[in-house]
């Protein structure tokens, strides 16, 4: 039997273990005299014996089901060098992923000596390509964590196992200005590398000089890139990128290095077909004094306060002629006085092809509407372009909707790329600005400011007046619907104290057969068997797909074949199924709704959880209301950069069916009220925006004025 040393855990670790907030743990410590006493740490940051904490939580019924992920976290905590071991386990994920299912399932059952022999032989070859793990060593005391890790790989897949290792590595590699690029944004940036028809360059090589954990390079690989090069200053991030990319893009050639790309370029002699980059945000010490005479500064020496313009020129220096780069930038880079000369030279030489403003929440920092800069290395034999495309994707998108963002950006970029001279733009949203107009004193490239001026002459008074009338009709209808749903205020209070129910976890309900849980496996993930699931016989193109955005916006299925992963099971939704969004969006709670009869037969898209209740035991709307409750979801949330709901930890009250149906009717009414309010809100927003545009642009007149 393998003996594990006693482990210590912090209050934050207890909150993760129990699936509660830090405040809840603090309340337990104050209110319960039998809460385990500190076993180490300091007065301000005490640590507790893990076994004692688990026993206390178990006695109170607060210890969730011990999943393979929890077992791995516990095994890492018991190891004295847990951070180093987390790094050394990354190449083990690669080695295990290359085995077939039978071999992978057998690994955790090996004796310690046999397990260590396998890992030293198999992972040694993989470790050479994982930054920081080249000298990986696996001592006898590592057998327990190794076994827990391989069990997790066997049940949930290698990529899911690396996510748990990333949690531990993140604690030791916290770098200022380093954020993961959300997958929808990474996909959009990769699409901007394609030609006007949407075709990605054949056999393209792509570089990311600030690759983090590899999000942008993974998107490039999904789009068709065959050679991936990444560098990151944090060894933990670079190591994760190397492993994630080899797992998700096994056919691509992957090279990842550690180091500061500006000060110590690991790919000094590389010229790539494309570059994708989300540069570190707000880093002032980027090497200004050391790099004053660097040959990369072809457009001017970047001022000390303009590190992003250093990254822009670094990316351009690594492109082949006519190669394209897409960078995620803070909006201030487009207007700061210190950078105007470099901006002017980029515009004058034709290196800057487009600037796109994104809605708030597209990426960290979430309160800022970031920009995308699309650049091309000028061909010395060709004439410089005469215009720059500016797109204000935030102009008509009040809340982040990636389908709308993609449509707005690509519907402007691709026609512009196809024929910039014939490009007419979209009033208030997109315009091709002449270089001569941009080269003024400020060289301000902010899309909203420039497009507003350029679009004024495109306004058509009669059309605006007709559109305003139509929008007013929609607003009146929305207000009428909302008023009709607001008349019922019969919500009697409970007794002196809120009701206290007995509850069951979704895991308990699954075991009891009260419901079933379905989920579309995202691309690159494996099933619990470790193998890709087969696609059903139905062709995806024959029916729509319900996406997470559809559930958020409460709209009919709008997804297409392009939204669906390949090589995995695609469940079909049925009437009375309950849908819950799997990934939590910042500033929003989870959203649940019941499938209507007209949506039956649609495919279930990624990042949605489908609960299929036994109607004899569970009311669908009752289930939807309690599953999406804010406290319930917060307690079941896992992850750091990407927050996911662990559906098995969600709790549901145990009530008679008749009482469930009363609650279900109330939850359905709340859903209808919310839907009507959003519809009226959107109509009000659209009509005020349109009227404001018409009035300030001189196309509409206020009441009381004639048309003369």
C-alpha positions as CSV (number, residue, x, y, z in Angstrom):
1,X,0.0,0.0,0.0
2,X,1.3,3.5,-0.8
3,X,1.6,5.7,2.2
4,X,1.1,9.5,1.8
5,X,2.5,12.1,4.1
6,X,0.2,14.3,6.0
7,X,-0.6,17.4,3.9
8,X,-1.4,21.0,4.9
9,X,-4.0,23.1,3.2
10,X,-4.8,26.8,3.3
11,X,-8.3,28.4,3.7
12,X,-8.3,28.9,-0.1
13,X,-7.6,25.2,-0.5
14,X,-10.5,24.3,1.8
15,X,-12.8,26.5,-0.2
16,X,-11.8,24.7,-3.4
17,X,-12.1,21.3,-1.7
18,X,-15.7,22.1,-0.4
19,X,-16.8,24.1,-3.4
20,X,-17.6,27.2,-1.3
21,X,-16.3,30.7,-1.0
22,X,-13.5,31.9,1.2
23,X,-16.1,33.8,3.3
24,X,-17.9,30.6,4.0
25,X,-14.7,29.0,5.3
26,X,-14.1,32.0,7.6
27,X,-17.6,31.7,9.0
28,X,-17.0,28.0,9.7
29,X,-13.9,28.9,11.6
30,X,-15.7,31.4,13.8
31,X,-18.9,29.6,14.4
32,X,-17.9,26.0,14.8
33,X,-15.7,25.2,17.8
34,X,-14.9,21.7,16.4
35,X,-13.4,23.2,13.2
36,X,-9.8,21.8,12.9
37,X,-7.2,24.0,14.6
38,X,-4.4,25.4,12.5
39,X,-1.5,22.9,12.1
40,X,1.0,25.4,10.6
41,X,1.4,28.6,8.7
42,X,1.1,32.0,10.4
43,X,-1.5,33.9,12.3
44,X,-2.6,35.8,9.2
45,X,-2.3,32.8,6.9
46,X,-2.8,29.5,8.8
47,X,-2.7,26.1,7.3
48,X,-4.7,23.0,8.4
49,X,-4.2,19.3,8.3
50,X,-5.8,18.0,5.2
51,X,-7.1,14.7,6.6
52,X,-8.7,16.5,9.6
53,X,-10.4,19.0,7.3
54,X,-11.7,16.3,5.0
55,X,-13.0,14.4,8.1
56,X,-14.8,17.5,9.4
57,X,-16.3,18.3,6.0
58,X,-17.4,14.7,5.6
59,X,-19.1,14.6,9.0
60,X,-21.1,17.7,8.1
61,X,-22.0,16.5,4.6
62,X,-20.0,19.3,3.0
63,X,-17.4,17.1,1.2
64,X,-18.3,16.8,-2.5
65,X,-17.9,13.5,-4.4
66,X,-14.2,12.7,-4.6
67,X,-13.5,13.0,-8.3
68,X,-10.2,12.0,-10.0
69,X,-9.4,15.8,-10.2
70,X,-9.8,16.1,-6.4
71,X,-7.7,13.0,-5.9
72,X,-4.9,14.5,-8.0
73,X,-5.0,17.8,-6.2
74,X,-4.7,16.0,-2.9
75,X,-1.8,13.8,-4.1
76,X,0.1,16.9,-5.2
77,X,-0.5,18.7,-1.9
78,X,1.1,15.7,0.0
79,X,4.3,15.8,-2.1
80,X,7.0,18.1,-0.7
81,X,8.0,19.5,-4.1
82,X,4.5,19.8,-5.5
83,X,5.2,22.8,-7.9
84,X,8.2,21.0,-9.4
85,X,6.3,17.7,-9.7
86,X,3.4,19.5,-11.4
87,X,5.8,20.7,-14.0
88,X,7.4,17.2,-14.4
89,X,4.0,15.6,-14.8
90,X,3.4,17.5,-18.0
91,X,5.5,15.3,-20.2
92,X,3.8,12.3,-18.6
93,X,0.6,13.5,-20.1
94,X,2.1,13.4,-23.6
95,X,3.5,9.9,-23.0
96,X,0.2,8.6,-21.7
97,X,-1.8,10.2,-24.6
98,X,0.3,8.2,-27.1
99,X,-0.9,4.9,-25.6
100,X,-4.1,3.0,-26.6
101,X,-7.0,2.8,-24.2
102,X,-6.0,-0.6,-22.8
103,X,-2.5,0.4,-22.0
104,X,-3.5,3.7,-20.5
105,X,-6.0,2.1,-18.2
106,X,-3.4,-0.5,-17.0
107,X,-0.8,2.1,-15.9
108,X,-2.3,3.1,-12.6
109,X,-2.5,-0.5,-11.5
110,X,1.3,-1.1,-11.9
111,X,3.4,-1.6,-8.8
112,X,5.4,1.5,-7.7
113,X,8.7,0.2,-9.2
114,X,7.2,-0.8,-12.5
115,X,5.3,2.6,-12.7
116,X,8.5,4.5,-12.1
117,X,10.4,2.5,-14.7
118,X,7.7,3.3,-17.3
119,X,7.5,7.0,-16.6
120,X,11.3,7.4,-16.5
121,X,11.6,5.7,-19.9
122,X,8.4,7.1,-21.7
123,X,8.4,10.6,-20.3
124,X,12.1,11.2,-20.6
125,X,11.8,11.5,-24.4
126,X,8.8,13.8,-24.2
127,X,10.5,16.0,-21.5
128,X,13.1,17.3,-23.9
129,X,10.5,19.4,-25.7
130,X,8.8,20.7,-22.5
131,X,10.5,23.9,-21.3
132,X,11.7,23.5,-17.7
133,X,11.1,19.8,-17.6
134,X,14.2,18.7,-19.6
135,X,15.8,17.4,-16.4
136,X,12.7,15.8,-15.0
137,X,13.4,13.2,-12.3
138,X,10.8,10.9,-10.7
139,X,11.8,9.8,-7.2
140,X,10.1,6.9,-5.4
141,X,7.9,9.3,-3.4
142,X,6.4,10.5,-6.7
143,X,4.6,7.2,-7.3
144,X,1.4,8.3,-5.4
145,X,0.9,11.5,-7.4
146,X,1.9,9.8,-10.6
147,X,-0.8,7.1,-10.0
148,X,-3.4,9.8,-9.3
149,X,-2.4,11.7,-12.4
150,X,-2.6,8.7,-14.7
151,X,-6.0,7.7,-13.2
152,X,-7.3,11.2,-14.1
153,X,-5.8,10.9,-17.6
154,X,-7.5,7.5,-18.1
155,X,-10.9,8.9,-17.0
156,X,-11.0,12.4,-18.2
157,X,-8.2,12.7,-20.8
158,X,-4.8,14.2,-20.9
159,X,-5.9,17.8,-21.6
160,X,-8.2,17.9,-18.6
161,X,-5.4,16.5,-16.5
162,X,-3.1,19.3,-17.6
163,X,-5.7,21.9,-16.5
164,X,-5.4,20.7,-12.9
165,X,-1.6,20.9,-13.1
166,X,-2.0,24.4,-14.5
167,X,-3.8,25.4,-11.3
168,X,-0.7,24.6,-9.3
169,X,1.8,26.1,-11.7
170,X,-0.2,29.3,-11.8
171,X,0.4,29.8,-8.1
172,X,4.2,30.0,-8.7
173,X,4.2,31.9,-12.0
174,X,2.1,34.9,-11.5
175,X,3.4,37.5,-14.0
176,X,2.1,41.0,-14.3
177,X,0.1,41.6,-17.4
178,X,-0.2,38.0,-18.4
179,X,-3.7,36.8,-19.3
180,X,-5.1,33.9,-21.2
181,X,-6.7,34.8,-24.5
182,X,-10.4,33.6,-24.6
183,X,-11.0,30.9,-27.2
184,X,-13.6,32.9,-29.2
185,X,-11.2,35.9,-29.5
186,X,-8.3,33.6,-30.4
187,X,-10.5,32.1,-33.2
188,X,-11.4,35.5,-34.5
189,X,-7.7,36.5,-34.6
190,X,-6.8,33.4,-36.5
191,X,-9.6,34.0,-39.0
192,X,-8.2,37.4,-39.7
193,X,-5.1,35.6,-41.1
194,X,-7.2,34.0,-43.8
195,X,-7.7,35.4,-47.3
196,X,-10.8,37.2,-48.5
197,X,-12.6,33.9,-49.1
198,X,-11.8,32.7,-45.6
199,X,-9.1,30.2,-46.7
200,X,-6.2,29.9,-44.3
201,X,-2.7,29.9,-45.9
202,X,-1.6,26.5,-46.9
203,X,1.2,24.9,-44.7
204,X,1.5,28.2,-42.8
205,X,4.0,28.8,-40.0
206,X,2.7,30.9,-37.1
207,X,4.7,32.5,-34.3
208,X,3.4,33.8,-30.9
209,X,6.2,35.6,-29.1
210,X,4.1,35.9,-25.9
211,X,2.4,32.6,-26.1
212,X,1.2,32.0,-22.5
213,X,-0.4,28.6,-22.4
214,X,-0.8,28.5,-26.2
215,X,-4.4,29.7,-26.8
216,X,-3.6,31.7,-30.0
217,X,-1.4,29.0,-31.5
218,X,-4.1,26.4,-30.8
219,X,-6.6,28.5,-32.7
220,X,-4.1,28.9,-35.6
221,X,-3.6,25.1,-35.6
222,X,-7.4,24.6,-35.7
223,X,-7.5,27.0,-38.7
224,X,-4.8,25.1,-40.6
225,X,-1.4,26.1,-39.4
226,X,1.2,23.3,-39.6
227,X,4.2,24.8,-37.9
228,X,3.8,26.5,-34.5
229,X,6.4,28.6,-32.7
230,X,5.9,30.0,-29.2
231,X,7.9,31.8,-26.6
232,X,7.0,32.9,-23.1
233,X,8.9,34.5,-20.3
234,X,7.3,32.2,-17.7
235,X,8.5,28.6,-17.7
236,X,5.3,27.3,-16.4
237,X,3.3,28.9,-19.1
238,X,5.7,27.8,-21.9
239,X,5.6,24.2,-20.6
240,X,1.8,24.1,-20.6
241,X,1.8,25.6,-24.1
242,X,4.2,22.9,-25.4
243,X,2.1,20.1,-24.0
244,X,-1.4,21.5,-24.8
245,X,-0.4,22.2,-28.4
246,X,1.1,18.7,-28.9
247,X,-2.2,17.2,-27.5
248,X,-4.6,19.4,-29.4
249,X,-2.6,19.6,-32.7
250,X,-0.6,16.3,-33.0
251,X,0.0,16.8,-36.7
252,X,1.6,20.2,-36.3
253,X,5.3,20.8,-35.7
254,X,5.5,22.5,-32.3
255,X,8.5,24.5,-30.9
256,X,8.1,26.4,-27.6
257,X,10.9,28.2,-25.8
258,X,11.3,30.1,-22.5
259,X,12.6,33.6,-22.3
260,X,11.8,37.3,-22.8
261,X,11.1,37.7,-26.5
262,X,12.1,41.4,-26.6
263,X,15.4,41.0,-24.7
264,X,16.3,37.4,-25.6
265,X,14.6,36.4,-28.8
266,X,14.6,32.6,-29.1
267,X,13.7,32.7,-32.8
268,X,16.0,35.5,-33.9
269,X,16.4,34.1,-37.4
270,X,12.8,33.0,-37.9
271,X,10.5,34.6,-40.5
272,X,7.0,33.2,-40.2
273,X,4.0,33.4,-42.5
274,X,1.9,34.9,-39.7
275,X,2.1,36.1,-36.2
276,X,-0.6,36.1,-33.5
277,X,0.2,37.9,-30.2
278,X,-1.5,39.1,-27.0
279,X,1.4,41.1,-25.6
280,X,1.8,41.5,-21.8
281,X,-0.4,44.3,-20.5
282,X,1.0,47.3,-18.6
283,X,4.7,46.1,-18.5
284,X,6.9,49.2,-18.3
285,X,10.3,47.5,-17.8
286,X,10.4,46.0,-21.3
287,X,14.0,46.8,-22.1
288,X,13.9,50.3,-23.5
289,X,17.4,51.3,-22.3
290,X,19.0,48.0,-23.4
291,X,17.4,47.9,-26.8
292,X,17.7,51.5,-28.0
293,X,19.7,50.6,-31.1
294,X,17.9,47.3,-31.9
295,X,17.5,46.7,-35.7
296,X,13.8,45.7,-35.2
297,X,12.8,49.4,-34.7
298,X,12.3,50.0,-38.4
299,X,9.4,52.4,-37.7
300,X,11.0,54.3,-34.8
301,X,12.5,53.6,-31.4
302,X,9.5,52.9,-29.1
303,X,9.2,55.3,-26.1
304,X,9.6,53.8,-22.7
305,X,5.8,54.2,-22.1
306,X,4.9,52.5,-25.4
307,X,5.9,48.8,-24.9
308,X,3.0,47.7,-27.2
309,X,4.7,49.5,-30.1
310,X,7.9,47.5,-29.4
311,X,5.8,44.3,-29.7
312,X,4.3,45.5,-32.9
313,X,7.7,46.0,-34.5
314,X,9.0,42.7,-33.1
315,X,6.1,40.9,-34.7
316,X,6.6,42.7,-38.1
317,X,10.3,41.8,-38.0
318,X,9.4,38.1,-37.8
319,X,7.1,38.2,-40.9
320,X,7.9,37.2,-44.4
321,X,7.1,40.0,-47.0
322,X,3.2,40.3,-47.2
323,X,3.0,38.1,-44.1
324,X,0.2,39.1,-41.6
325,X,0.2,39.7,-37.9
326,X,-2.8,40.2,-35.6
327,X,-2.2,41.7,-32.1
328,X,-4.5,42.4,-29.2
329,X,-3.9,45.9,-28.0
330,X,-5.0,48.4,-25.3
331,X,-7.1,51.2,-26.9
332,X,-4.7,53.9,-25.6
333,X,-2.0,52.7,-28.1
334,X,-4.2,54.1,-30.9
335,X,-4.1,57.6,-29.5
336,X,-1.3,58.3,-27.0
337,X,0.8,61.3,-28.0
338,X,4.1,59.5,-27.3
339,X,3.4,56.9,-30.0
340,X,2.1,59.1,-32.8
341,X,5.3,59.2,-34.9
342,X,5.5,55.4,-35.0
343,X,1.8,55.1,-35.7
344,X,2.3,57.6,-38.6
345,X,5.1,55.6,-40.1
346,X,3.2,52.3,-39.8
347,X,0.3,54.0,-41.7
348,X,2.5,55.7,-44.2
349,X,4.4,52.5,-45.1
350,X,1.2,50.4,-45.3
351,X,2.2,48.1,-42.4
352,X,-1.0,48.8,-40.5
353,X,-4.0,47.4,-42.4
354,X,-6.8,47.5,-39.9
355,X,-7.8,48.5,-36.4
356,X,-10.8,46.9,-34.8
357,X,-12.4,48.0,-31.6
358,X,-14.0,45.2,-29.5
359,X,-16.8,45.4,-27.0
360,X,-15.9,45.4,-23.3
361,X,-15.4,41.9,-21.8
362,X,-13.8,40.4,-24.9
363,X,-10.6,39.8,-22.9
364,X,-8.8,40.9,-19.7
365,X,-8.9,43.7,-18.6
366,X,-12.7,43.2,-18.9
367,X,-13.7,46.8,-18.2
368,X,-11.8,48.1,-21.3
369,X,-12.8,47.7,-25.0
370,X,-9.6,46.4,-26.5
371,X,-8.4,46.8,-30.1
372,X,-7.2,44.3,-32.7
373,X,-4.4,45.6,-34.9
374,X,-4.0,43.8,-38.3
375,X,-0.5,44.4,-39.7
376,X,1.4,43.2,-42.8
377,X,5.0,43.4,-43.6
378,X,5.2,45.6,-46.6
379,X,6.5,44.2,-49.9
380,X,9.4,46.5,-51.0
381,X,8.4,46.0,-54.6
382,X,4.7,46.9,-54.2
383,X,3.0,50.2,-53.8
384,X,1.8,51.0,-50.3
385,X,-2.0,50.8,-49.7
386,X,-3.9,54.0,-49.8
387,X,-6.4,53.3,-47.0
388,X,-6.6,51.7,-43.5
389,X,-9.8,49.8,-42.5
390,X,-11.3,50.9,-39.2
391,X,-14.1,48.7,-37.6
392,X,-16.0,49.7,-34.5
393,X,-17.4,46.2,-33.5
394,X,-18.6,47.7,-30.2
395,X,-20.9,50.3,-31.9
396,X,-24.0,48.1,-32.0
397,X,-23.1,45.3,-29.6
398,X,-24.2,46.3,-26.1
399,X,-23.4,43.0,-24.5
400,X,-20.7,40.7,-25.6
401,X,-22.0,38.3,-28.3
402,X,-19.2,36.5,-30.2
403,X,-21.5,35.6,-33.1
404,X,-22.3,39.2,-33.6
405,X,-18.7,40.3,-33.2
406,X,-17.4,37.8,-35.7
407,X,-20.1,38.8,-38.2
408,X,-19.4,42.5,-37.8
409,X,-15.6,42.2,-38.1
410,X,-15.3,39.6,-40.9
411,X,-18.1,41.1,-43.0
412,X,-16.0,44.3,-43.2
413,X,-12.5,42.7,-43.3
414,X,-13.0,40.2,-46.1
415,X,-14.7,42.5,-48.6
416,X,-12.0,45.1,-47.8
417,X,-9.3,42.6,-48.4
418,X,-10.9,41.4,-51.6
419,X,-11.0,44.9,-53.1
420,X,-10.2,47.9,-50.9
421,X,-11.0,50.4,-53.7
422,X,-14.6,49.1,-54.1
423,X,-15.2,48.8,-50.3
424,X,-18.1,51.0,-49.3
425,X,-18.1,50.3,-45.5
426,X,-21.0,50.4,-43.1
427,X,-22.3,53.7,-41.7
428,X,-21.2,54.0,-38.1
429,X,-19.5,50.6,-38.0
430,X,-16.7,50.3,-40.7
431,X,-14.9,52.6,-43.0
432,X,-11.8,52.6,-45.2
433,X,-10.0,55.8,-44.2
434,X,-7.5,57.4,-46.7
435,X,-4.0,57.4,-45.3
436,X,-3.9,61.2,-45.9
437,X,-6.8,61.7,-43.5
438,X,-5.1,59.7,-40.8
439,X,-1.8,61.5,-41.0
440,X,-2.9,64.6,-39.0
441,X,-1.2,66.0,-35.9
442,X,-2.6,63.4,-33.5
443,X,-2.6,60.3,-35.8
444,X,-5.5,59.0,-33.7
445,X,-6.5,55.6,-35.0
446,X,-9.5,55.0,-32.6
447,X,-12.2,53.5,-34.8
448,X,-15.2,55.1,-33.0
449,X,-13.9,58.7,-33.5
450,X,-12.8,58.3,-37.1
451,X,-15.8,56.3,-38.3
452,X,-18.3,58.8,-36.8
453,X,-16.8,61.6,-38.8
454,X,-16.4,59.6,-42.0
455,X,-20.0,58.2,-41.8
456,X,-21.8,61.5,-41.5
457,X,-22.2,62.1,-45.2
458,X,-23.5,58.5,-45.7
459,X,-26.7,59.2,-43.6
460,X,-30.0,59.1,-45.6
461,X,-32.7,61.1,-43.8
462,X,-35.8,59.4,-45.3
463,X,-34.4,55.9,-44.5
464,X,-33.5,56.9,-41.0
465,X,-37.0,58.3,-40.4
466,X,-38.6,55.0,-41.7
467,X,-36.3,52.9,-39.5
468,X,-37.1,55.0,-36.5
469,X,-40.8,54.4,-37.0
470,X,-40.3,50.7,-37.2
471,X,-38.2,50.6,-34.1
472,X,-40.8,52.6,-32.2
473,X,-43.4,50.0,-33.1
474,X,-41.1,47.2,-31.8
475,X,-40.5,49.2,-28.6
476,X,-44.3,49.7,-28.0
477,X,-45.0,46.0,-28.5
478,X,-42.1,45.1,-26.1
479,X,-43.4,47.5,-23.5
480,X,-47.0,46.1,-23.8
481,X,-45.7,42.5,-23.4
482,X,-43.6,43.6,-20.4
483,X,-46.5,45.4,-18.7
484,X,-48.7,42.3,-19.2
485,X,-46.2,40.1,-17.4
486,X,-45.7,42.6,-14.6
487,X,-49.3,42.6,-13.2
488,X,-48.9,39.5,-11.0
489,X,-47.3,40.5,-7.7
490,X,-48.7,37.7,-5.6
491,X,-45.4,36.4,-4.0
492,X,-46.3,35.7,-0.4
493,X,-43.4,35.5,2.2
494,X,-42.4,32.3,3.9
495,X,-42.5,32.0,7.6
496,X,-40.2,33.9,9.9
497,X,-37.2,32.1,8.5
498,X,-36.5,31.0,4.9
499,X,-37.5,27.4,4.1
500,X,-34.8,24.8,4.6
501,X,-35.0,21.8,2.2
502,X,-33.3,18.5,2.1
503,X,-31.3,18.5,-1.1
504,X,-29.6,15.9,-3.4
505,X,-26.7,16.5,-5.7
506,X,-27.0,16.0,-9.4
507,X,-24.6,13.1,-8.9
508,X,-27.1,11.5,-6.5
509,X,-30.0,12.0,-9.0
510,X,-28.0,10.5,-11.8
511,X,-27.2,7.4,-9.7
512,X,-30.9,7.2,-8.8
513,X,-32.1,7.5,-12.4
514,X,-34.1,10.7,-11.8
515,X,-32.3,12.4,-14.7
516,X,-29.6,11.9,-17.2
517,X,-26.8,14.3,-18.2
518,X,-25.6,14.9,-21.7
519,X,-22.7,17.1,-23.0
520,X,-21.1,17.7,-26.3
521,X,-17.4,17.0,-25.9
522,X,-15.4,20.1,-27.0
523,X,-12.8,19.8,-29.8
524,X,-9.6,18.2,-28.6
525,X,-11.1,16.6,-25.5
526,X,-11.5,12.9,-24.9
527,X,-14.3,11.0,-23.3
528,X,-14.0,9.1,-20.1
529,X,-13.0,6.1,-22.1
530,X,-10.0,8.1,-23.4
531,X,-11.2,7.6,-27.0
532,X,-13.0,10.0,-29.4
533,X,-16.7,9.3,-29.6
534,X,-18.2,8.4,-33.0
535,X,-20.3,10.9,-34.8
536,X,-24.0,9.8,-35.1
537,X,-25.2,8.9,-38.6
538,X,-27.2,12.2,-39.0
539,X,-25.2,14.8,-40.9
540,X,-24.7,18.1,-38.9
541,X,-25.6,20.3,-41.8
542,X,-29.2,18.9,-41.9
543,X,-30.3,20.5,-38.6
544,X,-29.3,23.5,-36.5
545,X,-27.3,23.5,-33.3
546,X,-28.2,25.2,-30.0
547,X,-25.2,27.2,-28.8
548,X,-24.3,28.8,-25.5
549,X,-25.1,32.2,-27.0
550,X,-28.6,31.0,-27.9
551,X,-29.3,30.0,-24.3
552,X,-27.8,33.3,-23.0
553,X,-29.9,35.3,-25.4
554,X,-33.0,33.0,-25.2
555,X,-33.2,32.7,-29.0
556,X,-33.9,29.7,-31.3
557,X,-31.1,27.5,-32.4
558,X,-28.7,29.5,-34.6
559,X,-25.6,27.3,-34.7
560,X,-24.4,25.7,-37.9
561,X,-22.0,22.9,-38.8
562,X,-19.1,25.2,-38.2
563,X,-20.0,25.5,-34.5
564,X,-19.9,21.8,-34.0
565,X,-16.8,19.7,-33.1
566,X,-15.9,16.7,-35.3
567,X,-15.3,13.1,-34.2
568,X,-17.5,13.4,-31.1
569,X,-21.1,12.5,-30.1
570,X,-23.6,15.2,-30.9
571,X,-26.6,14.7,-28.7
572,X,-30.1,15.8,-30.0
573,X,-32.2,17.9,-27.7
574,X,-35.8,16.9,-26.8
575,X,-38.7,18.8,-25.5
576,X,-38.5,19.4,-21.7
577,X,-34.7,19.0,-21.6
578,X,-33.1,21.5,-19.3
579,X,-30.1,23.5,-20.7
580,X,-27.5,25.1,-18.5
581,X,-24.5,27.2,-19.7
582,X,-21.3,25.4,-18.6
583,X,-18.9,28.4,-18.7
584,X,-19.6,31.4,-16.5
585,X,-19.2,34.8,-18.1
586,X,-17.8,37.7,-16.0
587,X,-20.6,39.9,-14.7
588,X,-23.3,37.3,-15.5
589,X,-24.9,34.4,-13.7
590,X,-25.4,31.0,-15.3
591,X,-28.5,30.8,-17.5
592,X,-30.9,27.8,-17.7
593,X,-34.0,27.2,-19.7
594,X,-36.2,24.4,-20.8
595,X,-36.2,23.3,-24.5
596,X,-39.5,24.2,-26.2
597,X,-41.2,21.7,-28.6
598,X,-40.2,23.6,-31.7
599,X,-36.5,23.2,-30.8
600,X,-36.7,19.4,-30.6
601,X,-34.1,17.6,-32.8
602,X,-31.5,20.4,-32.8
603,X,-27.9,19.4,-32.0
604,X,-26.5,20.3,-28.6
605,X,-23.6,22.6,-29.1
606,X,-20.4,22.8,-27.0
607,X,-20.3,24.4,-23.5
608,X,-23.9,23.5,-22.7
609,X,-25.0,21.0,-20.1
610,X,-28.2,19.1,-20.9
611,X,-30.2,17.6,-18.1
612,X,-33.0,15.2,-19.2
613,X,-35.4,14.7,-16.2
614,X,-37.7,11.8,-15.6
615,X,-41.0,13.8,-15.8
616,X,-42.6,11.4,-13.3
617,X,-40.1,12.5,-10.7
618,X,-38.8,16.0,-11.7
619,X,-40.5,19.0,-13.1
620,X,-38.3,20.6,-15.9
621,X,-38.8,24.3,-14.9
622,X,-38.4,23.5,-11.2
623,X,-35.1,21.8,-12.1
624,X,-34.0,24.7,-14.3
625,X,-34.7,27.3,-11.7
626,X,-32.8,25.6,-8.9
627,X,-29.9,24.5,-11.1
628,X,-29.2,28.1,-12.2
629,X,-29.5,29.6,-8.7
630,X,-26.5,31.9,-8.1
631,X,-25.5,30.3,-4.8
632,X,-25.8,26.8,-6.3
633,X,-23.7,27.7,-9.3
634,X,-21.0,29.5,-7.3
635,X,-20.6,26.4,-5.1
636,X,-20.2,24.1,-8.1
637,X,-17.8,26.4,-10.1
638,X,-14.3,25.3,-10.8
639,X,-11.3,26.8,-12.5
640,X,-9.3,30.0,-12.5
641,X,-8.9,31.6,-15.9
642,X,-11.9,29.8,-17.3
643,X,-14.7,29.2,-14.8
644,X,-16.8,26.1,-15.5
645,X,-19.8,24.6,-13.7
646,X,-19.2,21.1,-12.4
647,X,-22.8,19.7,-12.9
648,X,-22.4,16.8,-10.5
649,X,-22.0,19.2,-7.6
650,X,-25.2,21.1,-8.2
651,X,-27.9,20.6,-5.6
652,X,-31.7,20.2,-6.1
653,X,-34.3,20.3,-3.3
654,X,-36.2,17.0,-2.7
655,X,-39.9,18.1,-3.0
656,X,-43.1,16.3,-4.0
657,X,-43.9,16.6,-7.7
658,X,-47.0,18.8,-7.1
659,X,-44.9,21.3,-5.2
660,X,-42.2,21.1,-7.8
661,X,-44.8,22.1,-10.4
662,X,-45.8,25.2,-8.4
663,X,-42.2,26.3,-8.2
664,X,-41.8,25.4,-11.9
665,X,-44.7,27.6,-12.9
666,X,-43.1,30.5,-11.0
667,X,-39.7,30.0,-12.6
668,X,-41.2,29.9,-16.0
669,X,-43.0,33.2,-15.4
670,X,-39.7,34.7,-14.3
671,X,-38.1,33.5,-17.4
672,X,-40.8,35.1,-19.6
673,X,-40.5,38.3,-17.6
674,X,-36.7,38.4,-18.1
675,X,-37.1,37.7,-21.9
676,X,-39.7,40.5,-22.4
677,X,-37.5,42.9,-20.4
678,X,-34.5,42.2,-22.6
679,X,-36.6,42.5,-25.7
680,X,-37.9,45.9,-24.7
681,X,-34.4,47.0,-23.5
682,X,-32.9,46.1,-26.9
683,X,-35.6,48.0,-28.8
684,X,-35.1,51.1,-26.6
685,X,-31.4,50.9,-27.1
686,X,-31.7,50.6,-30.9
687,X,-34.2,53.4,-31.2
688,X,-32.2,55.8,-29.1
689,X,-29.0,55.0,-30.9
690,X,-30.6,55.5,-34.3
691,X,-32.3,58.8,-33.3
692,X,-29.1,60.1,-31.7
693,X,-27.2,59.3,-34.9
694,X,-29.8,61.0,-37.0
695,X,-30.0,64.1,-34.9
696,X,-26.3,64.6,-34.4
697,X,-25.6,63.8,-38.1
698,X,-28.2,66.4,-39.3
699,X,-30.4,63.8,-41.0
700,X,-33.3,64.1,-38.5
701,X,-34.9,67.1,-36.9
702,X,-36.4,67.5,-33.4
703,X,-40.2,67.8,-32.9
704,X,-41.5,71.3,-33.7
705,X,-39.1,71.9,-36.6
706,X,-40.1,71.9,-40.2
707,X,-38.1,70.1,-42.8
708,X,-36.9,73.3,-44.4
